[in-house]
């Protein structure tokens, strides 16, 4: 140990007018024997028997010779969903070349003036590229662009004034090409020669490829959208034994693994089911890595630890079991956990069959899934586990790596409907805040309709009150009234209604289901619901760009009141 030298300074000579005071200063200075600190930093133990005794007192010798894991082999069964099943028995094969959101959400485009002009402009560019611009006027007369937007659609009116008659209607050409009418007209028209017919046939194929590459569209309609629940409803078929992954409440616009549940196998004799590849058994070997978290004690003696978790400041009373368990885990068992990586490809349903761990003594230990032990059902633990549906008797620990979109661009809403409860009127209102415009986007609808007619003239100038049979609501407020459906067991549904002389809904969300539109009552809670349609664009793994129209449902803005009243006496303003 270094010597310590004590230095003292006394001050005793003071002026006579001041009371004598003795002030003492002490300072300790180290006097090292050597200039190097290597021996001090070694933290050498002079009495190892004392350390062994302390270890015996703390019970550190009462452990098990379990060894340390240094090698692990993981056995897993992997399957890939091969088909998407929609309500009504419709199925479509699924491949990894397209995101799953695109396959589920995409819907047929509405031919607006903007879309018709865009397609017509590209068709003229293909004509010029092939030297057929001389037939521009003939094709424009045959497929004339003439769209009349509504009066309130100002952007659509301006666009129609600029484009009508100046471009051919590309949507009409697209429909005629799909039906085979375009080439039939070309063959019957005397203005086209044999060479022109060949060039136009090649132009038609290039035009169709361009449109199909630009916009993602299904074969028909939007089969996954369930209008009665305002959600997407679909399932994935896995393997050849009818196993399914069900996603019947997807409406957030982002598909993740927890959106799917395990369903009971369907009848494999279903003629509509598509055969799939069998599961593949795979064994991977890894070196276990120590689990680390912030604030855990460091195993090295001279390593400075983080101060994020201060175990000394844990205020634990005799009943604070969770605090005590947290401290015990962090101080005692934090180094007993290991991490094993398990690589998976996108669009893979994986089930871990077991893990064989080899320790430093050469012993192999088999670790099976917790769900396989019938005596441990009361403490089942499974992270990233697909929930079982339909009372599956044999639960399986499975995880589905969803081929979901990472980042994407989203346009402003093409359509936005706010479903709001009105308890005073005992109905639900579907308020069309945004409706599609012929200009290609959406236009906001703002209607301030007075409750009573402001130009009312009383028969008697002395009258102070008037009788109102019923008040009015804006035209973009579509009523949904509660009804009992037939064979519904007394359940209440919301049926789309209409006011006399009202124009009715203008968007696609409220008009695509005809002639009767029902919404289940529980789908419109007290907070309400907002449904939007937007253009979405993303780039996939293979570099492919996907552009489609999708829908999303979010929470509403709460209850409201439309001001709807019947059989009222109101005051006449003066």
QUIKA-V876234 format. One line per field, one symbol per residue. ss: DSSP state (~ for helix, > for strand, _ for the rest). burial: I if it has 9 or more other ideal C-beta (glycine too) atoms within 8 Angstrom, else O. A space follows every 10 residues. Layout:
ss = ???
burial = ???
This chain:
ss = __>>>>>>>> __________ ___>>>>>>> >______~~~ ~______~~~ ~~~~~~~___ ________>> >>>>>>>>>_ >>>>>>____ >>>______~ ~~~~~_____ __~~~~~~~~ ~~~~~~~~~_ __~~~~~~~~ ~~_>______ ___~~~~~~~ ~~~____>_~ ~~~~~~~~~_ ~~~~~~~~__ ___~~~~~~~ ~~~~~~~~~~ ~~~~______ ____>>____ >>>>>>>>__ __>>>>>>>> ______~~~_ >>>_______ _________> >>>>>>__>> __________ __________ ~~~_______ ~~~~~~~~~~ ~~~~~~_>>_ _______>>> >>>>>>>>>_ ___>>>>__~ ~~_~~~~~~_ ______>>__ _______>>> >_______>> ____>>>>>> >>____>>>> >>>>>>____ _>>>______ __________ ____>>>>>> ______>>>> >>>>______ _>>>>>____ __________ _______>>> ~~~_____>> >>>>>>>>>_ ____>>>>>> >>>>>_____ _____>>>>> >___
burial = OOOOOOOOOO OOOOOOOOOO OOOOOOOOOO OOOOOOOOOO OOOOOOOOOO IOOOIIOOOO OOOOOOOOIO IIIIIIIIII IIIIIIIOOO IIOIOOOIII IIIIIIIOOO OIIIIIIIII IIIIOIIIOI OIOOIIOIII OOIIIOIOIO OOIOIIIIII OOIIOOIIII IIIIOIIOOO OIIOIIOOOO OIOOOIIOII IIIIOIIIOI IOOOOOIIOO OIIIIIIIII IIIIIIIIIO OIIIIIIIOI IOIOIOIOII IIIOOIOIOO OOIIOIOOOO OOOIOIOIOO OOOOOIOOOO OOOOOOOOIO OOOIOOOOOI OOIIOIIIII OOOIOOOIOI OIOOOIIIII IIIIIIIIIO OOOOOOOOII IOOOOOOOOO OIOOOIOIIO OIOOOIIIII IIOIIOOOOO IOIIIIIIII IIOOOOIIII IIIIIIIIIO IIIOIOOOOO OIOOOOOOOO OOIOOIOIOO IOIOOIIIII OIOOOOOOOO OOIIIIIOOO OOOOIIIIII IOOOOOIIII IOIIOOOIII IIIIIIIIOI OOOOOIIIII IIIOOIOOII OIOIIOOOOO OIOO
